[in-house]
Amino acid sequence: MPEKPKKKSELGRCERCDKIVVLTKFTLCYECRQDEKAEVDRAMLYLKMNRGASLNMVAEATGVDPQLVLRLIRGGRVEVSKKKGEGPRK
Ligand SMILES: [Zn+2]
């Protein structure tokens, strides 16, 4: 029996604007992805210039959703001050 093919197009709602979208690996519609990308860039830039900034500082200064910043951090895209000092060197 052929198994159910990998779901390729499933409809869902954009996490941000609630628009109905085809969910691929994204959970955002195209527009929100563009928005988010701009925000990500902003947050990353801010972090680059303000090393050691905390999550809230970034969010406040850039107007970027803290949740988004958090996701970037978790995904390893950016680093905020945690206590990581110079980084582990061996
Ligand atoms: Zn959207």
PDB file of the backbone (N, CA, C, O) and the ligand in Angstrom, with CONECT records:
HET     ZN  A 101       1
ATOM      1  N   MET A   1       0.857  -1.203   0.000  1.00  0.00           N
ATOM      2  CA  MET A   1       0.000   0.000   0.000  1.00  0.00           C
ATOM      3  C   MET A   1       0.879   1.234   0.000  1.00  0.00           C
ATOM      4  O   MET A   1       1.809   1.359   0.797  1.00  0.00           O
ATOM      5  N   PRO A   2       0.583   2.093  -0.861  1.00  0.00           N
ATOM      6  CA  PRO A   2       1.367   3.347  -0.820  1.00  0.00           C
ATOM      7  C   PRO A   2       1.010   4.108   0.442  1.00  0.00           C
ATOM      8  O   PRO A   2      -0.160   4.310   0.767  1.00  0.00           O
ATOM      9  N   GLU A   3       2.013   4.505   1.112  1.00  0.00           N
ATOM     10  CA  GLU A   3       1.708   5.287   2.298  1.00  0.00           C
ATOM     11  C   GLU A   3       1.276   6.659   1.892  1.00  0.00           C
ATOM     12  O   GLU A   3       1.515   7.122   0.776  1.00  0.00           O
ATOM     13  N   LYS A   4       0.664   7.260   2.788  1.00  0.00           N
ATOM     14  CA  LYS A   4       0.237   8.630   2.524  1.00  0.00           C
ATOM     15  C   LYS A   4       1.474   9.406   2.104  1.00  0.00           C
ATOM     16  O   LYS A   4       2.480   9.430   2.813  1.00  0.00           O
ATOM     17  N   PRO A   5       1.387  10.020   0.980  1.00  0.00           N
ATOM     18  CA  PRO A   5       2.563  10.780   0.538  1.00  0.00           C
ATOM     19  C   PRO A   5       2.868  11.900   1.517  1.00  0.00           C
ATOM     20  O   PRO A   5       1.995  12.434   2.200  1.00  0.00           O
ATOM     21  N   LYS A   6       4.115  12.218   1.548  1.00  0.00           N
ATOM     22  CA  LYS A   6       4.495  13.310   2.446  1.00  0.00           C
ATOM     23  C   LYS A   6       3.584  14.476   2.178  1.00  0.00           C
ATOM     24  O   LYS A   6       3.394  14.885   1.033  1.00  0.00           O
ATOM     25  N   LYS A   7       3.045  14.987   3.198  1.00  0.00           N
ATOM     26  CA  LYS A   7       2.132  16.087   2.976  1.00  0.00           C
ATOM     27  C   LYS A   7       2.879  17.209   2.295  1.00  0.00           C
ATOM     28  O   LYS A   7       3.913  17.684   2.764  1.00  0.00           O
ATOM     29  N   LYS A   8       2.327  17.606   1.191  1.00  0.00           N
ATOM     30  CA  LYS A   8       3.068  18.649   0.516  1.00  0.00           C
ATOM     31  C   LYS A   8       2.382  19.985   0.604  1.00  0.00           C
ATOM     32  O   LYS A   8       3.040  21.024   0.648  1.00  0.00           O
ATOM     33  N   SER A   9       1.106  19.969   0.629  1.00  0.00           N
ATOM     34  CA  SER A   9       0.503  21.278   0.794  1.00  0.00           C
ATOM     35  C   SER A   9      -0.649  21.196   1.763  1.00  0.00           C
ATOM     36  O   SER A   9      -1.710  20.633   1.493  1.00  0.00           O
ATOM     37  N   GLU A  10      -0.392  21.761   2.854  1.00  0.00           N
ATOM     38  CA  GLU A  10      -1.382  21.741   3.896  1.00  0.00           C
ATOM     39  C   GLU A  10      -1.739  23.188   4.181  1.00  0.00           C
ATOM     40  O   GLU A  10      -0.881  24.069   4.234  1.00  0.00           O
ATOM     41  N   LEU A  11      -2.975  23.392   4.355  1.00  0.00           N
ATOM     42  CA  LEU A  11      -3.352  24.771   4.622  1.00  0.00           C
ATOM     43  C   LEU A  11      -3.325  25.049   6.112  1.00  0.00           C
ATOM     44  O   LEU A  11      -3.668  24.215   6.950  1.00  0.00           O
ATOM     45  N   GLY A  12      -2.912  26.225   6.381  1.00  0.00           N
ATOM     46  CA  GLY A  12      -2.862  26.617   7.780  1.00  0.00           C
ATOM     47  C   GLY A  12      -2.973  28.123   7.862  1.00  0.00           C
ATOM     48  O   GLY A  12      -3.246  28.811   6.879  1.00  0.00           O
ATOM     49  N   ARG A  13      -2.761  28.590   9.023  1.00  0.00           N
ATOM     50  CA  ARG A  13      -2.841  30.037   9.180  1.00  0.00           C
ATOM     51  C   ARG A  13      -1.474  30.611   9.462  1.00  0.00           C
ATOM     52  O   ARG A  13      -0.662  30.053  10.200  1.00  0.00           O
ATOM     53  N   CYS A  14      -1.265  31.730   8.852  1.00  0.00           N
ATOM     54  CA  CYS A  14      -0.022  32.436   9.095  1.00  0.00           C
ATOM     55  C   CYS A  14       0.047  32.767  10.586  1.00  0.00           C
ATOM     56  O   CYS A  14      -0.920  33.234  11.188  1.00  0.00           O
ATOM     57  N   GLU A  15       1.201  32.512  11.146  1.00  0.00           N
ATOM     58  CA  GLU A  15       1.368  32.757  12.575  1.00  0.00           C
ATOM     59  C   GLU A  15       1.179  34.206  12.954  1.00  0.00           C
ATOM     60  O   GLU A  15       0.848  34.540  14.092  1.00  0.00           O
ATOM     61  N   ARG A  16       1.394  35.040  11.993  1.00  0.00           N
ATOM     62  CA  ARG A  16       1.358  36.449  12.327  1.00  0.00           C
ATOM     63  C   ARG A  16       0.065  37.145  11.973  1.00  0.00           C
ATOM     64  O   ARG A  16      -0.543  37.818  12.805  1.00  0.00           O
ATOM     65  N   CYS A  17      -0.341  36.983  10.757  1.00  0.00           N
ATOM     66  CA  CYS A  17      -1.491  37.771  10.319  1.00  0.00           C
ATOM     67  C   CYS A  17      -2.737  36.926  10.174  1.00  0.00           C
ATOM     68  O   CYS A  17      -3.811  37.432   9.851  1.00  0.00           O
ATOM     69  N   ASP A  18      -2.586  35.626  10.417  1.00  0.00           N
ATOM     70  CA  ASP A  18      -3.764  34.778  10.416  1.00  0.00           C
ATOM     71  C   ASP A  18      -4.346  34.520   9.046  1.00  0.00           C
ATOM     72  O   ASP A  18      -5.446  33.984   8.911  1.00  0.00           O
ATOM     73  N   LYS A  19      -3.623  34.894   8.071  1.00  0.00           N
ATOM     74  CA  LYS A  19      -4.077  34.654   6.722  1.00  0.00           C
ATOM     75  C   LYS A  19      -3.954  33.156   6.431  1.00  0.00           C
ATOM     76  O   LYS A  19      -3.090  32.472   6.980  1.00  0.00           O
ATOM     77  N   ILE A  20      -4.816  32.676   5.576  1.00  0.00           N
ATOM     78  CA  ILE A  20      -4.706  31.263   5.213  1.00  0.00           C
ATOM     79  C   ILE A  20      -3.548  31.098   4.240  1.00  0.00           C
ATOM     80  O   ILE A  20      -3.469  31.773   3.214  1.00  0.00           O
ATOM     81  N   VAL A  21      -2.680  30.207   4.584  1.00  0.00           N
ATOM     82  CA  VAL A  21      -1.530  29.993   3.715  1.00  0.00           C
ATOM     83  C   VAL A  21      -1.269  28.518   3.528  1.00  0.00           C
ATOM     84  O   VAL A  21      -1.732  27.680   4.302  1.00  0.00           O
ATOM     85  N   VAL A  22      -0.532  28.224   2.506  1.00  0.00           N
ATOM     86  CA  VAL A  22      -0.085  26.850   2.329  1.00  0.00           C
ATOM     87  C   VAL A  22       1.153  26.705   3.192  1.00  0.00           C
ATOM     88  O   VAL A  22       2.137  27.426   3.023  1.00  0.00           O
ATOM     89  N   LEU A  23       1.091  25.797   4.087  1.00  0.00           N
ATOM     90  CA  LEU A  23       2.225  25.625   4.975  1.00  0.00           C
ATOM     91  C   LEU A  23       3.255  24.727   4.321  1.00  0.00           C
ATOM     92  O   LEU A  23       2.977  23.591   3.938  1.00  0.00           O
ATOM     93  N   THR A  24       4.402  25.253   4.213  1.00  0.00           N
ATOM     94  CA  THR A  24       5.492  24.420   3.743  1.00  0.00           C
ATOM     95  C   THR A  24       6.356  24.251   4.961  1.00  0.00           C
ATOM     96  O   THR A  24       5.910  23.753   5.995  1.00  0.00           O
ATOM     97  N   LYS A  25       7.588  24.667   4.833  1.00  0.00           N
ATOM     98  CA  LYS A  25       8.367  24.596   6.059  1.00  0.00           C
ATOM     99  C   LYS A  25       8.183  25.874   6.858  1.00  0.00           C
ATOM    100  O   LYS A  25       8.679  26.013   7.976  1.00  0.00           O
ATOM    101  N   PHE A  26       7.466  26.788   6.260  1.00  0.00           N
ATOM    102  CA  PHE A  26       7.229  28.031   6.965  1.00  0.00           C
ATOM    103  C   PHE A  26       5.838  28.048   7.577  1.00  0.00           C
ATOM    104  O   PHE A  26       4.920  27.368   7.119  1.00  0.00           O
ATOM    105  N   THR A  27       5.722  28.810   8.577  1.00  0.00           N
ATOM    106  CA  THR A  27       4.398  28.954   9.160  1.00  0.00           C
ATOM    107  C   THR A  27       3.934  30.387   9.008  1.00  0.00           C
ATOM    108  O   THR A  27       3.028  30.850   9.701  1.00  0.00           O
ATOM    109  N   LEU A  28       4.576  31.069   8.089  1.00  0.00           N
ATOM    110  CA  LEU A  28       4.198  32.449   7.845  1.00  0.00           C
ATOM    111  C   LEU A  28       3.887  32.622   6.374  1.00  0.00           C
ATOM    112  O   LEU A  28       4.410  31.901   5.524  1.00  0.00           O
ATOM    113  N   CYS A  29       3.044  33.570   6.089  1.00  0.00           N
ATOM    114  CA  CYS A  29       2.763  33.847   4.697  1.00  0.00           C
ATOM    115  C   CYS A  29       3.947  34.609   4.104  1.00  0.00           C
ATOM    116  O   CYS A  29       4.843  35.057   4.820  1.00  0.00           O
ATOM    117  N   TYR A  30       3.927  34.738   2.840  1.00  0.00           N
ATOM    118  CA  TYR A  30       5.056  35.362   2.171  1.00  0.00           C
ATOM    119  C   TYR A  30       5.352  36.762   2.708  1.00  0.00           C
ATOM    120  O   TYR A  30       6.496  37.111   2.998  1.00  0.00           O
ATOM    121  N   GLU A  31       4.309  37.533   2.829  1.00  0.00           N
ATOM    122  CA  GLU A  31       4.523  38.907   3.286  1.00  0.00           C
ATOM    123  C   GLU A  31       5.121  38.970   4.686  1.00  0.00           C
ATOM    124  O   GLU A  31       6.032  39.749   4.965  1.00  0.00           O
ATOM    125  N   CYS A  32       4.589  38.142   5.535  1.00  0.00           N
ATOM    126  CA  CYS A  32       5.104  38.148   6.898  1.00  0.00           C
ATOM    127  C   CYS A  32       6.539  37.661   6.934  1.00  0.00           C
ATOM    128  O   CYS A  32       7.333  38.069   7.780  1.00  0.00           O
ATOM    129  N   ARG A  33       6.848  36.794   6.013  1.00  0.00           N
ATOM    130  CA  ARG A  33       8.226  36.316   5.978  1.00  0.00           C
ATOM    131  C   ARG A  33       9.159  37.440   5.588  1.00  0.00           C
ATOM    132  O   ARG A  33      10.263  37.570   6.116  1.00  0.00           O
ATOM    133  N   GLN A  34       8.695  38.247   4.657  1.00  0.00           N
ATOM    134  CA  GLN A  34       9.515  39.395   4.263  1.00  0.00           C
ATOM    135  C   GLN A  34       9.670  40.343   5.445  1.00  0.00           C
ATOM    136  O   GLN A  34      10.756  40.849   5.726  1.00  0.00           O
ATOM    137  N   ASP A  35       8.573  40.565   6.113  1.00  0.00           N
ATOM    138  CA  ASP A  35       8.599  41.432   7.290  1.00  0.00           C
ATOM    139  C   ASP A  35       9.550  40.893   8.332  1.00  0.00           C
ATOM    140  O   ASP A  35      10.364  41.601   8.924  1.00  0.00           O
ATOM    141  N   GLU A  36       9.400  39.619   8.516  1.00  0.00           N
ATOM    142  CA  GLU A  36      10.194  39.007   9.556  1.00  0.00           C
ATOM    143  C   GLU A  36      11.676  39.071   9.216  1.00  0.00           C
ATOM    144  O   GLU A  36      12.532  39.277  10.077  1.00  0.00           O
ATOM    145  N   LYS A  37      11.938  38.891   7.959  1.00  0.00           N
ATOM    146  CA  LYS A  37      13.318  38.929   7.537  1.00  0.00           C
ATOM    147  C   LYS A  37      13.914  40.309   7.823  1.00  0.00           C
ATOM    148  O   LYS A  37      15.049  40.429   8.286  1.00  0.00           O
ATOM    149  N   ALA A  38      13.140  41.321   7.543  1.00  0.00           N
ATOM    150  CA  ALA A  38      13.607  42.674   7.808  1.00  0.00           C
ATOM    151  C   ALA A  38      13.842  42.862   9.303  1.00  0.00           C
ATOM    152  O   ALA A  38      14.804  43.507   9.720  1.00  0.00           O
ATOM    153  N   GLU A  39      12.968  42.300  10.080  1.00  0.00           N
ATOM    154  CA  GLU A  39      13.124  42.429  11.522  1.00  0.00           C
ATOM    155  C   GLU A  39      14.340  41.660  12.017  1.00  0.00           C
ATOM    156  O   GLU A  39      15.083  42.110  12.889  1.00  0.00           O
ATOM    157  N   VAL A  40      14.507  40.514  11.443  1.00  0.00           N
ATOM    158  CA  VAL A  40      15.671  39.712  11.812  1.00  0.00           C
ATOM    159  C   VAL A  40      16.942  40.483  11.505  1.00  0.00           C
ATOM    160  O   VAL A  40      17.867  40.537  12.316  1.00  0.00           O
ATOM    161  N   ASP A  41      16.973  41.073  10.330  1.00  0.00           N
ATOM    162  CA  ASP A  41      18.150  41.844   9.955  1.00  0.00           C
ATOM    163  C   ASP A  41      18.395  42.966  10.943  1.00  0.00           C
ATOM    164  O   ASP A  41      19.525  43.249  11.343  1.00  0.00           O
ATOM    165  N   ARG A  42      17.305  43.586  11.315  1.00  0.00           N
ATOM    166  CA  ARG A  42      17.421  44.708  12.236  1.00  0.00           C
ATOM    167  C   ARG A  42      17.968  44.237  13.585  1.00  0.00           C
ATOM    168  O   ARG A  42      18.868  44.842  14.167  1.00  0.00           O
ATOM    169  N   ALA A  43      17.400  43.160  14.044  1.00  0.00           N
ATOM    170  CA  ALA A  43      17.823  42.640  15.340  1.00  0.00           C
ATOM    171  C   ALA A  43      19.284  42.200  15.302  1.00  0.00           C
ATOM    172  O   ALA A  43      20.044  42.436  16.241  1.00  0.00           O
ATOM    173  N   MET A  44      19.654  41.566  14.213  1.00  0.00           N
ATOM    174  CA  MET A  44      21.027  41.084  14.104  1.00  0.00           C
ATOM    175  C   MET A  44      21.992  42.256  14.060  1.00  0.00           C
ATOM    176  O   MET A  44      23.059  42.230  14.672  1.00  0.00           O
ATOM    177  N   LEU A  45      21.598  43.271  13.329  1.00  0.00           N
ATOM    178  CA  LEU A  45      22.449  44.440  13.216  1.00  0.00           C
ATOM    179  C   LEU A  45      22.610  45.089  14.584  1.00  0.00           C
ATOM    180  O   LEU A  45      23.706  45.476  14.990  1.00  0.00           O
ATOM    181  N   TYR A  46      21.515  45.190  15.259  1.00  0.00           N
ATOM    182  CA  TYR A  46      21.567  45.792  16.584  1.00  0.00           C
ATOM    183  C   TYR A  46      22.501  45.000  17.491  1.00  0.00           C
ATOM    184  O   TYR A  46      23.311  45.562  18.228  1.00  0.00           O
ATOM    185  N   LEU A  47      22.367  43.714  17.417  1.00  0.00           N
ATOM    186  CA  LEU A  47      23.204  42.874  18.271  1.00  0.00           C
ATOM    187  C   LEU A  47      24.679  42.978  17.901  1.00  0.00           C
ATOM    188  O   LEU A  47      25.572  42.874  18.741  1.00  0.00           O
ATOM    189  N   LYS A  48      24.884  43.183  16.641  1.00  0.00           N
ATOM    190  CA  LYS A  48      26.255  43.293  16.191  1.00  0.00           C
ATOM    191  C   LYS A  48      26.892  44.550  16.778  1.00  0.00           C
ATOM    192  O   LYS A  48      28.059  44.571  17.169  1.00  0.00           O
ATOM    193  N   MET A  49      26.079  45.579  16.819  1.00  0.00           N
ATOM    194  CA  MET A  49      26.603  46.844  17.300  1.00  0.00           C
ATOM    195  C   MET A  49      26.506  46.975  18.814  1.00  0.00           C
ATOM    196  O   MET A  49      27.158  47.823  19.423  1.00  0.00           O
ATOM    197  N   ASN A  50      25.707  46.146  19.388  1.00  0.00           N
ATOM    198  CA  ASN A  50      25.547  46.224  20.840  1.00  0.00           C
ATOM    199  C   ASN A  50      25.763  44.869  21.466  1.00  0.00           C
ATOM    200  O   ASN A  50      24.830  44.223  21.943  1.00  0.00           O
ATOM    201  N   ARG A  51      26.959  44.473  21.454  1.00  0.00           N
ATOM    202  CA  ARG A  51      27.252  43.166  22.006  1.00  0.00           C
ATOM    203  C   ARG A  51      26.854  43.143  23.469  1.00  0.00           C
ATOM    204  O   ARG A  51      27.090  44.093  24.217  1.00  0.00           O
ATOM    205  N   GLY A  52      26.261  42.064  23.845  1.00  0.00           N
ATOM    206  CA  GLY A  52      25.890  41.954  25.239  1.00  0.00           C
ATOM    207  C   GLY A  52      24.497  42.490  25.514  1.00  0.00           C
ATOM    208  O   GLY A  52      24.035  42.485  26.655  1.00  0.00           O
ATOM    209  N   ALA A  53      23.832  42.952  24.469  1.00  0.00           N
ATOM    210  CA  ALA A  53      22.474  43.424  24.675  1.00  0.00           C
ATOM    211  C   ALA A  53      21.595  42.242  25.060  1.00  0.00           C
ATOM    212  O   ALA A  53      21.795  41.111  24.617  1.00  0.00           O
ATOM    213  N   SER A  54      20.636  42.542  25.887  1.00  0.00           N
ATOM    214  CA  SER A  54      19.744  41.453  26.294  1.00  0.00           C
ATOM    215  C   SER A  54      18.587  41.365  25.313  1.00  0.00           C
ATOM    216  O   SER A  54      18.371  42.235  24.469  1.00  0.00           O
ATOM    217  N   LEU A  55      17.879  40.303  25.465  1.00  0.00           N
ATOM    218  CA  LEU A  55      16.731  40.077  24.599  1.00  0.00           C
ATOM    219  C   LEU A  55      15.776  41.267  24.613  1.00  0.00           C
ATOM    220  O   LEU A  55      15.323  41.736  23.568  1.00  0.00           O
ATOM    221  N   ASN A  56      15.489  41.732  25.794  1.00  0.00           N
ATOM    222  CA  ASN A  56      14.552  42.841  25.893  1.00  0.00           C
ATOM    223  C   ASN A  56      15.093  44.125  25.304  1.00  0.00           C
ATOM    224  O   ASN A  56      14.357  44.912  24.709  1.00  0.00           O
ATOM    225  N   MET A  57      16.357  44.322  25.471  1.00  0.00           N
ATOM    226  CA  MET A  57      16.954  45.519  24.898  1.00  0.00           C
ATOM    227  C   MET A  57      16.831  45.492  23.386  1.00  0.00           C
ATOM    228  O   MET A  57      16.507  46.498  22.754  1.00  0.00           O
ATOM    229  N   VAL A  58      17.088  44.356  22.834  1.00  0.00           N
ATOM    230  CA  VAL A  58      17.005  44.229  21.386  1.00  0.00           C
ATOM    231  C   VAL A  58      15.573  44.500  20.930  1.00  0.00           C
ATOM    232  O   VAL A  58      15.327  45.262  19.995  1.00  0.00           O
ATOM    233  N   ALA A  59      14.662  43.863  21.607  1.00  0.00           N
ATOM    234  CA  ALA A  59      13.268  43.999  21.225  1.00  0.00           C
ATOM    235  C   ALA A  59      12.806  45.444  21.331  1.00  0.00           C
ATOM    236  O   ALA A  59      12.093  45.957  20.468  1.00  0.00           O
ATOM    237  N   GLU A  60      13.223  46.070  22.390  1.00  0.00           N
ATOM    238  CA  GLU A  60      12.782  47.436  22.600  1.00  0.00           C
ATOM    239  C   GLU A  60      13.409  48.389  21.601  1.00  0.00           C
ATOM    240  O   GLU A  60      12.742  49.259  21.042  1.00  0.00           O
ATOM    241  N   ALA A  61      14.678  48.213  21.392  1.00  0.00           N
ATOM    242  CA  ALA A  61      15.391  49.131  20.526  1.00  0.00           C
ATOM    243  C   ALA A  61      15.010  48.969  19.059  1.00  0.00           C
ATOM    244  O   ALA A  61      15.028  49.934  18.295  1.00  0.00           O
ATOM    245  N   THR A  62      14.677  47.780  18.682  1.00  0.00           N
ATOM    246  CA  THR A  62      14.408  47.547  17.263  1.00  0.00           C
ATOM    247  C   THR A  62      12.932  47.381  16.951  1.00  0.00           C
ATOM    248  O   THR A  62      12.519  47.406  15.792  1.00  0.00           O
ATOM    249  N   GLY A  63      12.150  47.211  17.998  1.00  0.00           N
ATOM    250  CA  GLY A  63      10.726  47.019  17.765  1.00  0.00           C
ATOM    251  C   GLY A  63      10.419  45.627  17.261  1.00  0.00           C
ATOM    252  O   GLY A  63       9.321  45.352  16.778  1.00  0.00           O
ATOM    253  N   VAL A  64      11.387  44.767  17.379  1.00  0.00           N
ATOM    254  CA  VAL A  64      11.196  43.396  16.923  1.00  0.00           C
ATOM    255  C   VAL A  64      10.579  42.573  18.052  1.00  0.00           C
ATOM    256  O   VAL A  64      10.933  42.718  19.222  1.00  0.00           O
ATOM    257  N   ASP A  65       9.690  41.747  17.680  1.00  0.00           N
ATOM    258  CA  ASP A  65       9.034  40.870  18.644  1.00  0.00           C
ATOM    259  C   ASP A  65      10.051  40.028  19.411  1.00  0.00           C
ATOM    260  O   ASP A  65      10.838  39.300  18.805  1.00  0.00           O
ATOM    261  N   PRO A  66      10.036  40.121  20.706  1.00  0.00           N
ATOM    262  CA  PRO A  66      10.986  39.345  21.511  1.00  0.00           C
ATOM    263  C   PRO A  66      10.923  37.851  21.208  1.00  0.00           C
ATOM    264  O   PRO A  66      11.933  37.149  21.247  1.00  0.00           O
ATOM    265  N   GLN A  67       9.735  37.393  20.910  1.00  0.00           N
ATOM    266  CA  GLN A  67       9.600  35.968  20.584  1.00  0.00           C
ATOM    267  C   GLN A  67      10.423  35.609  19.364  1.00  0.00           C
ATOM    268  O   GLN A  67      11.026  34.539  19.273  1.00  0.00           O
ATOM    269  N   LEU A  68      10.423  36.530  18.448  1.00  0.00           N
ATOM    270  CA  LEU A  68      11.183  36.307  17.227  1.00  0.00           C
ATOM    271  C   LEU A  68      12.668  36.292  17.537  1.00  0.00           C
ATOM    272  O   LEU A  68      13.415  35.438  17.059  1.00  0.00           O
ATOM    273  N   VAL A  69      13.075  37.245  18.336  1.00  0.00           N
ATOM    274  CA  VAL A  69      14.482  37.304  18.714  1.00  0.00           C
ATOM    275  C   VAL A  69      14.872  36.020  19.426  1.00  0.00           C
ATOM    276  O   VAL A  69      15.939  35.446  19.205  1.00  0.00           O
ATOM    277  N   LEU A  70      13.978  35.604  20.273  1.00  0.00           N
ATOM    278  CA  LEU A  70      14.229  34.390  21.032  1.00  0.00           C
ATOM    279  C   LEU A  70      14.411  33.194  20.117  1.00  0.00           C
ATOM    280  O   LEU A  70      15.269  32.336  20.327  1.00  0.00           O
ATOM    281  N   ARG A  71      13.580  33.171  19.110  1.00  0.00           N
ATOM    282  CA  ARG A  71      13.671  32.048  18.182  1.00  0.00           C
ATOM    283  C   ARG A  71      15.012  32.043  17.468  1.00  0.00           C
ATOM    284  O   ARG A  71      15.605  30.994  17.218  1.00  0.00           O
ATOM    285  N   LEU A  72      15.469  33.240  17.151  1.00  0.00           N
ATOM    286  CA  LEU A  72      16.757  33.342  16.470  1.00  0.00           C
ATOM    287  C   LEU A  72      17.866  32.860  17.372  1.00  0.00           C
ATOM    288  O   LEU A  72      18.806  32.190  16.944  1.00  0.00           O
ATOM    289  N   ILE A  73      17.732  33.215  18.619  1.00  0.00           N
ATOM    290  CA  ILE A  73      18.749  32.823  19.569  1.00  0.00           C
ATOM    291  C   ILE A  73      18.748  31.306  19.717  1.00  0.00           C
ATOM    292  O   ILE A  73      19.793  30.655  19.689  1.00  0.00           O
ATOM    293  N   ARG A  74      17.576  30.779  19.870  1.00  0.00           N
ATOM    294  CA  ARG A  74      17.482  29.327  20.027  1.00  0.00           C
ATOM    295  C   ARG A  74      17.995  28.615  18.797  1.00  0.00           C
ATOM    296  O   ARG A  74      18.616  27.554  18.871  1.00  0.00           O
ATOM    297  N   GLY A  75      17.718  29.227  17.671  1.00  0.00           N
ATOM    298  CA  GLY A  75      18.153  28.596  16.433  1.00  0.00           C
ATOM    299  C   GLY A  75      19.636  28.810  16.192  1.00  0.00           C
ATOM    300  O   GLY A  75      20.198  28.343  15.201  1.00  0.00           O
ATOM    301  N   GLY A  76      20.252  29.524  17.116  1.00  0.00           N
ATOM    302  CA  GLY A  76      21.686  29.735  16.991  1.00  0.00           C
ATOM    303  C   GLY A  76      22.073  30.799  15.990  1.00  0.00           C
ATOM    304  O   GLY A  76      23.239  30.926  15.618  1.00  0.00           O
ATOM    305  N   ARG A  77      21.080  31.569  15.552  1.00  0.00           N
ATOM    306  CA  ARG A  77      21.398  32.596  14.558  1.00  0.00           C
ATOM    307  C   ARG A  77      22.049  33.811  15.196  1.00  0.00           C
ATOM    308  O   ARG A  77      22.884  34.474  14.582  1.00  0.00           O
ATOM    309  N   VAL A  78      21.675  34.089  16.392  1.00  0.00           N
ATOM    310  CA  VAL A  78      22.277  35.234  17.063  1.00  0.00           C
ATOM    311  C   VAL A  78      22.614  34.848  18.492  1.00  0.00           C
ATOM    312  O   VAL A  78      22.153  33.841  19.028  1.00  0.00           O
ATOM    313  N   GLU A  79      23.413  35.671  19.061  1.00  0.00           N
ATOM    314  CA  GLU A  79      23.764  35.425  20.453  1.00  0.00           C
ATOM    315  C   GLU A  79      23.469  36.665  21.249  1.00  0.00           C
ATOM    316  O   GLU A  79      23.719  37.785  20.805  1.00  0.00           O
ATOM    317  N   VAL A  80      22.952  36.460  22.392  1.00  0.00           N
ATOM    318  CA  VAL A  80      22.813  37.597  23.286  1.00  0.00           C
ATOM    319  C   VAL A  80      23.650  37.263  24.501  1.00  0.00           C
ATOM    320  O   VAL A  80      24.116  36.139  24.688  1.00  0.00           O
ATOM    321  N   SER A  81      23.815  38.261  25.298  1.00  0.00           N
ATOM    322  CA  SER A  81      24.654  38.046  26.455  1.00  0.00           C
ATOM    323  C   SER A  81      24.014  37.002  27.327  1.00  0.00           C
ATOM    324  O   SER A  81      22.840  37.103  27.682  1.00  0.00           O
ATOM    325  N   LYS A  82      24.766  36.031  27.658  1.00  0.00           N
ATOM    326  CA  LYS A  82      24.185  35.051  28.534  1.00  0.00           C
ATOM    327  C   LYS A  82      25.134  34.854  29.658  1.00  0.00           C
ATOM    328  O   LYS A  82      24.737  34.637  30.803  1.00  0.00           O
ATOM    329  N   LYS A  83      26.363  34.928  29.337  1.00  0.00           N
ATOM    330  CA  LYS A  83      27.340  34.648  30.333  1.00  0.00           C
ATOM    331  C   LYS A  83      28.405  33.886  29.612  1.00  0.00           C
ATOM    332  O   LYS A  83      29.207  33.144  30.179  1.00  0.00           O
ATOM    333  N   LYS A  84      28.363  34.117  28.329  1.00  0.00           N
ATOM    334  CA  LYS A  84      29.240  33.308  27.541  1.00  0.00           C
ATOM    335  C   LYS A  84      30.607  33.925  27.351  1.00  0.00           C
ATOM    336  O   LYS A  84      31.477  33.370  26.681  1.00  0.00           O
ATOM    337  N   GLY A  85      30.772  35.066  27.946  1.00  0.00           N
ATOM    338  CA  GLY A  85      32.075  35.712  27.901  1.00  0.00           C
ATOM    339  C   GLY A  85      32.775  35.646  26.581  1.00  0.00           C
ATOM    340  O   GLY A  85      32.218  36.040  25.557  1.00  0.00           O
ATOM    341  N   GLU A  86      33.962  35.165  26.586  1.00  0.00           N
ATOM    342  CA  GLU A  86      34.750  35.134  25.371  1.00  0.00           C
ATOM    343  C   GLU A  86      34.451  33.918  24.537  1.00  0.00           C
ATOM    344  O   GLU A  86      34.976  33.767  23.434  1.00  0.00           O
ATOM    345  N   GLY A  87      33.636  33.076  25.039  1.00  0.00           N
ATOM    346  CA  GLY A  87      33.377  31.864  24.283  1.00  0.00           C
ATOM    347  C   GLY A  87      34.345  30.803  24.739  1.00  0.00           C
ATOM    348  O   GLY A  87      35.482  31.084  25.118  1.00  0.00           O
ATOM    349  N   PRO A  88      33.875  29.602  24.694  1.00  0.00           N
ATOM    350  CA  PRO A  88      34.717  28.502  25.179  1.00  0.00           C
ATOM    351  C   PRO A  88      35.852  28.216  24.215  1.00  0.00           C
ATOM    352  O   PRO A  88      35.641  27.928  23.037  1.00  0.00           O
ATOM    353  N   ARG A  89      36.996  28.300  24.720  1.00  0.00           N
ATOM    354  CA  ARG A  89      38.168  28.031  23.891  1.00  0.00           C
ATOM    355  C   ARG A  89      38.890  26.865  24.476  1.00  0.00           C
ATOM    356  O   ARG A  89      39.053  26.748  25.690  1.00  0.00           O
ATOM    357  N   LYS A  90      39.317  26.007  23.599  1.00  0.00           N
ATOM    358  CA  LYS A  90      40.015  24.890  24.201  1.00  0.00           C
ATOM    359  C   LYS A  90      41.418  24.822  23.644  1.00  0.00           C
ATOM    360  O   LYS A  90      42.190  23.940  24.022  1.00  0.00           O
TER     361      LYS A  90
HETATM  362 ZN    ZN A 101       1.098  36.628   7.401  1.00  0.00          ZN2+
END
